[in-house]
């Protein structure tokens, strides 16, 4: 009755729970409900459930500074085309110009930046916000409990968030986490 779409309430709910230091137990409870419906370990936390959306919003709020420290220098180094570059082109030339920029760089550059991003992520693990670590610890524990015969599920449960929903989004769409002013 309050929200047309129950997911409209996720951001205010996460903010409220963060303010009252109740986010970790809430996420654990809704994740446990989510896991009851999960039949295969390889599909763990892949959908857009209340649990996954809460974790996504939490990472956007709590992990913003962490991403800026970890990835922004590398993203800035990549050298996305600037507004000045685009101001010299007509809008019809954008797609062709982007293709030229993206595909004229040698594969070595791509490998260099992928390696650099990976190194920065690994180096930054000690700087990961405590709240994110607490949430991931809960998810890891719940996944291992739900699928006790799969020793890797505890890692895929966390990596589905850390890599697929956090770092990958920041690299592909840096404006989402305010790492760049506009979509590159």
N, C-alpha and C positions, 0 to 999 in steps of 0.2 A: 504493500500500500504506500510505502514511503518512496521507494525507488521503482522505476519501471523495469530496470535491469538490476538484478542483485549485485552485479559487478560494479555498478556505479557507487556502491557503498564501500568498496574495498579501500580506496585511498583514505577516506575519513576514518574508517575502522582501524586501519594500520596506524594512522597518526594518533588516534585515541589510545590504542593499546601500547604504543611506544611511550606516550606521555605517562601512562600508569605502570610502565615496566611489566606488562602482561603479554607482550607479543610472543615470546618464546613458548609459553604454555598453550596459548591459543593456536599458534601454527602447528605445534605438536599434535594437538587434539584434532584439528581439521585434516592434517596430513595422515593421521592414523585412520580417520574415516575414509579418506581417499585411497589409502592402501588396501582397505578391505575389499574395494571393488577392482583392484588391480590384479589381473590374472597371471601376467607374465612379468618377470623381473626386468626384461629389456624395454618395457613400456612405462616404467616407473616415472611419475611426475612429468609426463610428456604432454598432457592436455592442459587446458585452461580452466582448472578447477579453482575453487575458493582458496585452497591451500597454495597452489602455484602462483596465483595472482597476488596473494598476500606477501609471499616471499619476493616476488618481482618488485612490488611497491616498496617493501622494506629495503631491498638492495638499491633502489633508486634514491631513497632518502638517506640511508645510512652509508651507502658505498660511494656516494658522489665524490667526496674528498679523496677517498682511497683510489678511485679511478683517475682522478686528476693527477695525483702524485705518481701513480704507476704507469698509466698509458698516455697521458696528454703529451709529454715530451716526444714520445715516439710518433704519435699521430701528427703532431706539429712538424716533425722532421720529414714525414712522408711528403709534405708539401702539397696539400690539396689545392686545387686551383682557387685563386682568390677572386673576390668580387671585381677587383680591378681587371683581371684577365677577362672575365665575362662581360665587363662593360664595353670592351672593344669588339664584341661579337653581337650579331643579331641573334634573337632567340632561336631561329631556325638552324644556326650553326652549332648550338650547344651539343647536341648528340654526337655529331661528327668530331668536334673538338675533344670531347671527353674520350671517345674511342681512341683517337690518336694519342692522347696523353697516356691512357691506360695501357695500350698495347705497344707503344714504342719503347717503354721501359723494359730492359732485359730481364729475363727470368732470375738472374742473380740478384737483382734488386728486390724482387718479390721474396726470394729465399732469405735475403739479409733482413728484411723487415719482419718476416714471420719468426725468424730465429730471435730477433731482438725483442719482439713482443713477448714471446714465450719466456725468454730469460728474465724480462722485467716482471712478469707474472710470478715466476718461481721465486725471484728475489724478494718480492713484496709479500710473500705469505705471512711473514712475521708482523706485517702492518695491517693485515686484514682486521676490520673492526670486530671487536669482541662480540657484539650482538650477532653479527653474521656468523661468526664461528659457533656461537651457542645454538643458533637455528640449524646450522649444518650438522652439528653434533647430534641434535635431536633427530633430524631426518635420516642421518646415517644409522643411528641406533634403531629407529623404527623400520627402516628398510631391511636391516639385518635380521630383525625379529620376524618380519613378515615373510622373508625368503631365506630361511636359515641354511638351505643347501646351496646357496649361490654366494660364494665368498667375495665376488666382485660387485654385488648389488649395492653394498654400502658406499662404494666409490662412485658408481654410476648415478646413485641418488643425489649425491652432492655435485658431481660434475655436470649433471643435467642443468643445474642452476648456475654454478660458477662459470662454466664455459659457454653453454648454449644460451643462457638468458642474461648473462652479465657481461663477461669480457667480449664475446662475439658480437653482441649488440653494440657495445661501446666502440668496437673497431669498425663495424660495418655502418653504423649510424651514430657517429660521435655526437651529433646534436642532441640525441636523446638524453644524454647525461651532461649536456652543456660543455662538452669538450671542444666543440666547434660551434660557431654562431649559427651556421646553416647546414642543411643537408649537403654533403659534398657531391 
